[in-house]
Amino acid sequence: METYTLLRAFADSWMLVAMVLLFAVVVVRAFRPGSRAAYADSAAIVLRNDDRPAGAPSEEGRP
């Protein structure tokens, strides 16, 4: 069997199954009940320095 034909047959069958399973795992992991807090924390990263710009000296004079 030619290499191209072998790789194409593998990609058409088992690689498709592997990619569908990977997609399902990613979706389940993203929407699991315990992930809400982690994603809320990630979404708030841009607002953490809302009171002053990053790198600006604080009220005590320390950065």
C-alpha positions as CSV (number, residue, x, y, z in Angstrom):
1,M,0.0,0.0,0.0
2,E,1.3,3.4,-0.9
3,T,2.1,5.8,2.0
4,Y,-0.2,8.5,0.8
5,T,-3.1,6.1,0.6
6,L,-2.4,4.7,4.0
7,L,-2.2,8.1,5.6
8,R,-5.4,9.2,3.9
9,A,-7.2,6.2,5.1
10,F,-6.0,6.8,8.6
11,A,-7.0,10.5,8.5
12,D,-10.4,9.6,7.1
13,S,-11.2,7.1,9.8
14,W,-9.3,7.2,13.1
15,M,-8.1,10.7,13.0
16,L,-11.7,11.9,12.5
17,V,-12.7,9.9,15.6
18,A,-9.8,11.3,17.6
19,M,-10.7,14.9,16.7
20,V,-14.3,14.4,17.5
21,L,-13.4,13.0,20.9
22,L,-10.9,15.8,21.5
23,F,-13.6,18.4,20.7
24,A,-16.1,16.6,23.1
25,V,-13.5,16.7,25.9
26,V,-12.8,20.4,25.4
27,V,-16.5,21.2,25.4
28,V,-17.2,19.2,28.5
29,R,-14.3,20.7,30.3
30,A,-15.3,24.2,29.4
31,F,-18.9,23.8,30.5
32,R,-18.4,21.6,33.6
33,P,-20.1,23.0,36.8
34,G,-16.8,23.9,38.6
35,S,-15.3,26.0,35.9
36,R,-17.4,29.1,36.4
37,A,-15.1,30.5,39.1
38,A,-12.0,30.0,37.0
39,Y,-13.5,31.6,34.0
40,A,-14.9,34.5,36.1
41,D,-11.4,35.1,37.5
42,S,-9.9,35.0,34.0
43,A,-12.5,37.5,32.7
44,A,-11.6,39.9,35.6
45,I,-7.9,40.1,34.8
46,V,-8.2,43.3,32.8
47,L,-10.1,45.0,35.7
48,R,-7.7,44.1,38.5
49,N,-5.8,47.4,38.3
50,D,-8.9,49.5,37.9
51,D,-8.1,51.9,40.7
52,R,-4.7,52.9,39.2
53,P,-2.7,52.0,36.1
54,A,-0.3,49.1,36.3
55,G,3.1,50.2,37.4
56,A,1.9,53.5,38.8
57,P,3.1,54.3,42.4
58,S,0.7,53.5,45.1
59,E,-0.5,55.9,47.8
60,E,2.4,54.8,50.0
61,G,4.8,55.7,47.3
62,R,5.8,52.1,46.5
63,P,5.0,50.6,43.1
